Amino acid sequence: MSSEPAGRTTINGFEYIVLASGDLDEIALPMVIARRNQPVQWICLVQAVSGVIFGAMLISISLPGDSNCQMLVWTGVPLMTISLMCADVVLVMKAYVAHGRLKPLLYLGAFMVMLQFVPSALILRKTKLFMTTSYACATDAPAYYPWLRLGLDLPINILFLQRFSTLSSKITRAMDQMPGRD
């Protein structure tokens, strides 16, 4: 006996997206709510929402009477940080699960994800804002900011992607060597 209410059918995610006809409101939230206990989907939703809000702010800055330069920086930087942290959290979760829920790996990942706030704090404190005639808003970030961002993003991406990819390739090779596989 199915646990579904009468008159409802079960479809997989791909069929649901195809049937939604490109309506993003119809796609995202119901899929996340249907699987409340899967944090990766919530993290991806938070990442998407922060990106949409940031994109709307970027568009509105060029409209008269809307977002100003200060508002763009003070809300845009945290939104970008949230988006980056969401991607890093998903990567850490994949590596954590792939390595049998190894606690030191989780603690290292959590520490490295929390370090993502450092560039945000730096930008909010050290960036100079200028109003120009050719474009409404220009920022002057410290020259070392790209290197700081690279220094924080590169290790987490290399370490956790390498850990997840290595284990995934071992599993794939082991499955290919099973008898009866073509």
MOQUIWO-V354344 format. One record per residue. N is the residue number from 1. RES is the residue in three letters. SS is DSSP state (helix for helix, strand for strand, loop for the rest). NEAR is the number of other C-alpha atoms within 12 Angstrom. D_LAST is the distance of its C-alpha to the last C-alpha in Angstrom with 2 decimals. Layout:
N_RES_SS_NEAR_D_LAST ; N_RES_SS_NEAR_D_LAST
This chain:
1_MET_loop_5_36.57 ; 2_SER_loop_9_35.59 ; 3_SER_loop_9_37.44 ; 4_GLU_loop_10_37.85 ; 5_PRO_loop_9_41.30 ; 6_ALA_loop_9_42.03 ; 7_GLY_loop_8_41.39 ; 8_ARG_loop_9_38.68 ; 9_THR_loop_12_35.01 ; 10_THR_loop_15_32.09 ; 11_ILE_loop_15_30.06 ; 12_ASN_loop_12_27.50 ; 13_GLY_helix_17_28.50 ; 14_PHE_helix_13_27.05 ; 15_GLU_helix_14_28.90 ; 16_TYR_helix_20_31.97 ; 17_ILE_helix_20_32.04 ; 18_VAL_helix_15_31.70 ; 19_LEU_helix_15_34.47 ; 20_ALA_loop_18_36.69 ; 21_SER_loop_13_37.28 ; 22_GLY_loop_12_37.57 ; 23_ASP_loop_14_40.26 ; 24_LEU_helix_19_39.52 ; 25_ASP_helix_16_41.94 ; 26_GLU_helix_17_40.10 ; 27_ILE_helix_22_36.69 ; 28_ALA_helix_25_37.25 ; 29_LEU_helix_21_39.69 ; 30_PRO_helix_20_38.55 ; 31_MET_helix_27_34.96 ; 32_VAL_helix_22_36.41 ; 33_ILE_helix_16_38.93 ; 34_ALA_helix_17_36.39 ; 35_ARG_loop_15_34.57 ; 36_ARG_loop_15_37.66 ; 37_ASN_loop_12_36.16 ; 38_GLN_loop_16_33.54 ; 39_PRO_helix_18_35.48 ; 40_VAL_helix_23_33.00 ; 41_GLN_helix_25_33.78 ; 42_TRP_helix_25_37.50 ; 43_ILE_helix_26_37.23 ; 44_CYS_helix_27_35.53 ; 45_LEU_helix_29_38.27 ; 46_VAL_helix_28_40.98 ; 47_GLN_helix_28_39.54 ; 48_ALA_helix_25_39.50 ; 49_VAL_helix_23_43.02 ; 50_SER_helix_26_44.44 ; 51_GLY_helix_26_43.06 ; 52_VAL_helix_19_44.54 ; 53_ILE_helix_23_47.89 ; 54_PHE_helix_28_47.96 ; 55_GLY_helix_20_47.16 ; 56_ALA_helix_20_49.94 ; 57_MET_helix_27_52.31 ; 58_LEU_helix_25_51.53 ; 59_ILE_helix_17_52.29 ; 60_SER_helix_20_55.43 ; 61_ILE_loop_25_56.96 ; 62_SER_loop_19_57.75 ; 63_LEU_loop_15_59.50 ; 64_PRO_loop_10_63.20 ; 65_GLY_loop_10_64.17 ; 66_ASP_loop_17_60.73 ; 67_SER_loop_24_58.94 ; 68_ASN_loop_26_60.80 ; 69_CYS_helix_29_59.53 ; 70_GLN_helix_25_60.19 ; 71_MET_helix_21_58.36 ; 72_LEU_helix_30_55.32 ; 73_VAL_helix_34_55.13 ; 74_TRP_helix_24_55.98 ; 75_THR_helix_26_53.41 ; 76_GLY_helix_29_50.83 ; 77_VAL_helix_33_50.29 ; 78_PRO_helix_28_49.52 ; 79_LEU_helix_31_47.23 ; 80_MET_helix_31_45.27 ; 81_THR_helix_34_45.16 ; 82_ILE_helix_30_43.85 ; 83_SER_helix_29_41.09 ; 84_LEU_helix_34_40.09 ; 85_MET_helix_34_40.35 ; 86_CYS_helix_31_38.09 ; 87_ALA_helix_32_35.31 ; 88_ASP_helix_37_35.89 ; 89_VAL_helix_37_35.97 ; 90_VAL_helix_33_32.57 ; 91_LEU_helix_34_31.18 ; 92_VAL_helix_38_32.98 ; 93_MET_helix_33_31.73 ; 94_LYS_helix_31_28.07 ; 95_ALA_helix_34_28.66 ; 96_TYR_helix_27_30.76 ; 97_VAL_helix_20_28.22 ; 98_ALA_helix_25_25.31 ; 99_HIS_loop_24_27.52 ; 100_GLY_loop_16_28.49 ; 101_ARG_loop_15_31.67 ; 102_LEU_loop_18_33.32 ; 103_LYS_helix_16_36.97 ; 104_PRO_helix_15_38.05 ; 105_LEU_helix_26_35.31 ; 106_LEU_helix_27_36.61 ; 107_TYR_helix_18_40.21 ; 108_LEU_helix_22_39.54 ; 109_GLY_helix_35_37.76 ; 110_ALA_helix_24_40.64 ; 111_PHE_helix_21_43.16 ; 112_MET_helix_28_41.45 ; 113_VAL_helix_33_41.19 ; 114_MET_helix_23_44.88 ; 115_LEU_loop_25_45.82 ; 116_GLN_helix_36_44.95 ; 117_PHE_helix_26_48.43 ; 118_VAL_helix_25_50.11 ; 119_PRO_helix_31_49.64 ; 120_SER_helix_30_50.71 ; 121_ALA_helix_19_53.88 ; 122_LEU_helix_25_54.54 ; 123_ILE_helix_32_54.21 ; 124_LEU_helix_27_56.40 ; 125_ARG_helix_18_59.07 ; 126_LYS_helix_19_59.07 ; 127_THR_loop_24_58.23 ; 128_LYS_strand_18_61.17 ; 129_LEU_strand_23_61.30 ; 130_PHE_strand_18_63.18 ; 131_MET_loop_16_64.25 ; 132_THR_loop_11_64.33 ; 133_THR_loop_8_65.74 ; 134_SER_loop_9_62.69 ; 135_TYR_loop_14_60.25 ; 136_ALA_loop_24_61.25 ; 137_CYS_loop_23_59.50 ; 138_ALA_strand_20_58.58 ; 139_THR_strand_21_57.49 ; 140_ASP_strand_18_57.99 ; 141_ALA_loop_24_55.52 ; 142_PRO_loop_19_56.02 ; 143_ALA_loop_14_54.64 ; 144_TYR_loop_16_52.53 ; 145_TYR_helix_21_50.73 ; 146_PRO_helix_16_47.61 ; 147_TRP_helix_14_47.28 ; 148_LEU_helix_22_47.78 ; 149_ARG_helix_24_45.10 ; 150_LEU_helix_16_42.68 ; 151_GLY_helix_19_43.63 ; 152_LEU_helix_28_42.83 ; 153_ASP_helix_30_39.68 ; 154_LEU_helix_20_37.91 ; 155_PRO_helix_24_37.73 ; 156_ILE_helix_35_36.36 ; 157_ASN_helix_28_33.71 ; 158_ILE_helix_21_32.65 ; 159_LEU_helix_24_32.82 ; 160_PHE_helix_34_31.08 ; 161_LEU_helix_28_28.46 ; 162_GLN_helix_21_27.64 ; 163_ARG_helix_28_27.53 ; 164_PHE_helix_27_25.24 ; 165_SER_helix_20_22.91 ; 166_THR_helix_19_22.69 ; 167_LEU_helix_21_21.76 ; 168_SER_helix_19_19.23 ; 169_SER_helix_16_17.45 ; 170_LYS_helix_16_17.61 ; 171_ILE_helix_16_16.10 ; 172_THR_helix_14_13.20 ; 173_ARG_helix_13_12.65 ; 174_ALA_helix_13_13.10 ; 175_MET_helix_14_10.58 ; 176_ASP_helix_13_7.84 ; 177_GLN_loop_12_9.24 ; 178_MET_loop_11_9.29 ; 179_PRO_loop_8_8.61 ; 180_GLY_loop_7_6.50 ; 181_ARG_loop_10_3.81 ; 182_ASP_loop_7_0.00
